Amino acid sequence: MRGGMGEVWLAYDKDLGRRVVLKRAMAGDGSATAFDRLRAEARALAQFSHPHVVTLYDAVRAGKRGRTTSWHQDACSLLAPSALEVVPGVDVDDPDIGFGGWDCEWGSSTRKLAVDLSFDRGQPPTAEDGTPTRLGGYRAFVQPEGDGERTCLARVVYRSYPDQNGQKAVEMLHLVVAGESSADQLCTMAQRLARSAADALRTV
């Protein structure tokens, strides 16, 4: 069945032995409006458990690769084990993967340190959002305690687009290093990791 936003199929999961419904969203050109609407719908549905509401079992992304938009990206894939080695004791084999692969977190097994990499979008950052710099060829902003105490936040702006009101908006990598280290150490790790993620973004 085809609707305004996509197609719905009745299918059978042979592994689990049950009937399921597949919804294939037609995201068109991968616009920000479509992206936000579909993600919000899936997240809202995941909160429900009711006999008259379908259960959401999974949400995956597929589409034309090579487009620099978070609709087609996996946050965990942007930081290789060699890049994560800047964080002492980081457990590269056991990331905490967020919804749809848009968020990925790694922890250290030897120190109270954590790395969180996610995709974000909103208004363009300014100097009030951190020290302007360039990482991996992209505009970036580094902000000590930008995500709370004992954190360093690095934002990497990799795409701009008009929002639903025609105003300029941006897609960003949002990387936070948090833990018991000095602000300088946290920000050094954040910048190195953000640069590695930005470099990887150029190759996908």
C-alpha positions as CSV (number, residue, x, y, z in Angstrom):
1,M,0.0,0.0,0.0
2,R,1.4,3.4,-0.9
3,G,0.6,6.6,1.0
4,G,1.7,10.2,1.1
5,M,5.0,9.5,2.9
6,G,5.9,6.0,1.7
7,E,4.9,2.4,1.3
8,V,3.5,-0.2,3.8
9,W,4.0,-3.9,3.3
10,L,2.7,-7.0,5.1
11,A,5.6,-9.4,5.6
12,Y,6.7,-12.5,7.5
13,D,9.8,-12.6,9.8
14,K,11.1,-16.2,9.2
15,D,13.6,-15.9,12.0
16,L,11.1,-15.0,14.7
17,G,8.1,-16.8,13.1
18,R,5.6,-13.9,13.1
19,R,3.9,-11.5,10.8
20,V,5.3,-7.9,10.7
21,V,4.5,-4.7,8.8
22,L,7.3,-2.9,7.0
23,K,7.0,0.8,6.4
24,R,9.4,2.1,3.7
25,A,9.5,5.9,4.0
26,M,10.0,7.8,0.8
27,A,12.4,10.5,2.0
28,G,12.7,12.1,-1.4
29,D,15.8,14.3,-1.5
30,G,16.6,13.6,2.2
31,S,15.5,17.1,3.2
32,A,15.8,18.1,6.8
33,T,12.0,18.4,7.2
34,A,11.5,14.8,6.0
35,F,14.3,13.5,8.2
36,D,13.0,15.2,11.4
37,R,9.4,14.1,10.7
38,L,10.3,10.5,10.2
39,R,12.7,10.3,13.2
40,A,10.1,12.0,15.4
41,E,7.4,9.5,14.3
42,A,9.6,6.5,15.0
43,R,10.7,7.8,18.4
44,A,7.1,8.5,19.4
45,L,5.9,5.1,18.3
46,A,8.7,3.4,20.3
47,Q,7.3,4.8,23.5
48,F,3.9,3.1,23.1
49,S,2.8,-0.3,24.4
50,H,-0.9,-0.8,23.7
51,P,-3.0,-3.6,22.2
52,H,-4.3,-1.2,19.6
53,V,-1.0,0.4,18.6
54,V,1.6,-1.5,16.5
55,T,4.8,-2.3,18.2
56,L,8.0,-0.8,16.7
57,Y,10.7,-3.5,16.6
58,D,13.4,-1.7,14.7
59,A,14.2,1.3,12.6
60,V,17.0,1.2,10.0
61,R,18.1,3.6,7.3
62,A,18.8,2.9,3.7
63,G,19.3,5.0,0.7
64,K,21.7,6.4,-1.8
65,R,25.2,6.5,-0.2
66,G,27.7,9.2,-0.7
67,R,25.3,12.1,0.3
68,T,26.7,14.2,3.1
69,T,23.6,14.2,5.3
70,S,23.0,12.5,8.6
71,W,20.1,10.6,7.0
72,H,22.6,8.2,5.5
73,Q,25.2,8.0,8.2
74,D,26.1,5.8,11.1
75,A,27.8,7.7,14.0
76,C,29.7,4.7,15.2
77,S,31.4,4.2,11.8
78,L,33.0,7.6,11.9
79,L,35.5,6.8,14.7
80,A,37.8,3.9,14.0
81,P,39.5,2.1,16.9
82,S,42.8,3.8,16.1
83,A,41.1,7.2,16.4
84,L,39.5,6.3,19.7
85,E,42.9,5.4,21.2
86,V,43.4,9.0,22.2
87,V,41.0,8.2,25.1
88,P,42.9,6.1,27.7
89,G,41.3,2.7,28.3
90,V,38.5,3.2,25.8
91,D,36.5,0.1,25.1
92,V,36.3,0.2,21.3
93,D,34.4,-3.1,21.0
94,D,31.4,-2.2,23.0
95,P,29.8,1.1,22.0
96,D,26.4,2.1,23.2
97,I,24.5,2.6,19.9
98,G,21.6,5.1,20.0
99,F,18.4,5.2,18.0
100,G,18.9,4.6,14.3
101,G,22.7,4.8,14.6
102,W,22.6,8.6,14.9
103,D,24.3,8.5,18.3
104,C,27.2,6.4,19.6
105,E,28.9,6.4,23.0
106,W,32.1,4.7,24.2
107,G,33.4,4.4,27.7
108,S,36.8,3.8,29.3
109,S,37.4,0.7,31.3
110,T,40.4,2.2,33.2
111,R,39.3,5.8,33.8
112,K,36.1,7.8,34.3
113,L,36.0,9.0,30.7
114,A,33.3,8.8,28.0
115,V,32.9,9.9,24.4
116,D,29.6,10.6,22.8
117,L,29.3,11.3,19.0
118,S,25.9,12.2,17.5
119,F,24.4,14.0,14.6
120,D,22.6,17.3,15.4
121,R,20.9,20.0,13.5
122,G,19.8,23.5,14.2
123,Q,20.8,27.1,13.9
124,P,24.4,27.9,12.9
125,P,26.8,28.1,15.9
126,T,28.5,31.4,16.6
127,A,31.5,32.4,18.7
128,E,29.2,32.3,21.7
129,D,29.1,28.5,21.2
130,G,32.8,28.0,21.5
131,T,36.1,28.9,20.0
132,P,35.9,28.9,16.2
133,T,38.4,26.6,14.4
134,R,38.5,24.2,11.4
135,L,38.5,20.4,11.8
136,G,38.8,18.1,8.9
137,G,38.2,21.0,6.5
138,Y,34.9,22.0,8.2
139,R,34.0,24.9,10.4
140,A,34.0,23.9,14.0
141,F,33.5,25.2,17.5
142,V,35.1,23.9,20.6
143,Q,33.6,24.7,24.0
144,P,34.9,23.6,27.4
145,E,32.0,22.5,29.7
146,G,29.7,22.9,26.6
147,D,27.7,19.9,27.7
148,G,28.0,20.3,31.5
149,E,30.7,20.2,34.1
150,R,33.8,18.2,33.2
151,T,33.0,18.1,29.5
152,C,34.3,19.5,26.3
153,L,32.0,19.8,23.3
154,A,33.2,20.0,19.7
155,R,30.6,20.9,17.0
156,V,31.6,20.3,13.4
157,V,29.3,22.0,10.8
158,Y,29.3,19.9,7.6
159,R,26.1,20.9,5.8
160,S,23.7,23.9,5.6
161,Y,20.2,23.9,4.3
162,P,17.0,26.1,4.4
163,D,14.7,25.1,7.2
164,Q,10.9,25.0,6.9
165,N,10.8,28.8,7.3
166,G,13.4,29.4,4.7
167,Q,16.1,30.3,7.3
168,K,19.6,28.9,7.3
169,A,20.1,25.8,9.4
170,V,23.0,23.4,9.6
171,E,23.8,19.7,10.3
172,M,26.6,19.1,12.7
173,L,28.7,16.5,14.3
174,H,28.2,16.9,18.1
175,L,31.1,15.3,20.0
176,V,31.4,15.3,23.8
177,V,34.3,14.0,25.9
178,A,33.4,13.9,29.5
179,G,35.1,12.7,32.7
180,E,37.7,13.3,35.3
181,S,40.4,15.1,33.4
182,S,41.4,18.8,33.0
183,A,39.5,21.0,30.6
184,D,42.6,21.2,28.4
185,Q,42.9,17.4,28.3
186,L,39.2,16.9,27.5
187,C,39.3,19.5,24.7
188,T,42.5,18.1,23.2
189,M,40.8,14.7,23.0
190,A,37.5,16.2,21.7
191,Q,39.3,18.1,18.9
192,R,41.3,15.1,17.8
193,L,38.3,12.9,17.8
194,A,36.1,15.5,16.0
195,R,38.8,15.9,13.4
196,S,38.9,12.1,12.8
197,A,35.1,11.9,12.5
198,A,35.1,14.9,10.1
199,D,37.7,13.2,8.0
200,A,35.7,10.0,7.9
201,L,32.6,11.9,7.0
202,R,34.3,13.1,3.8
203,T,34.9,9.5,2.6
204,V,31.3,8.1,3.0
